[in-house]
């Protein structure tokens, strides 16, 4: 089955700096790669996603890149703000079908220092 | 956006009793719902995939007889933890599948077994 690795486990940046979180996946059939932000005690919130037919996607300060050959995908947050502090999870799955199940990475605790 | 509710948000039960958790998609019909378990400071672990009108598909290592899942309608899935023990204490989160790829999460249920 799918296995997703995520690095780093913790990341501390200064406000205004960029943050990059990287994930690798094992199943070449996976075609959907979302990123979720989870604040303490709250539900994961989808912040951006990418499908395998696209190499890069951007939404304001957030971007995701995908390298299908290497089975890597990354989250880039620019101009970080204290409210970006949270745990971020990557996931990989086979979307568009009957199951759509996602396998999550281990999470990255991002701390943005003011 | 898609809204998923979960009830109860917190529950404390005695060892040996059963607890039912409800997951509802409020503004869309979800053919597929998913149940996750999350330990403190850890990732989301997929427990099972619930398809409306059919038996749930459990992930390896998840006890079917202990975690009963019912998906009776396109907007409601339930997870029943039977004969709960303290090691079942955890944060249980459901998600509902969107139109094709997305998953939207409920707010989670904090279960404490005494």
Interface residues (C-beta under 8 A of the other chain):
Chain A: X1 X32 X34 X36 X41 X42 X43 X44 X45 X46 X49 X51 X89 X93 X95 X96 X98 X99 X100 X101 X102 X103 X104 X105 X106 X107
Chain B: X31 X32 X34 X42 X43 X44 X45 X46 X49 X51 X57 X60 X93 X97 X100 X101 X102 X103 X104 X105 X106 X107 X108
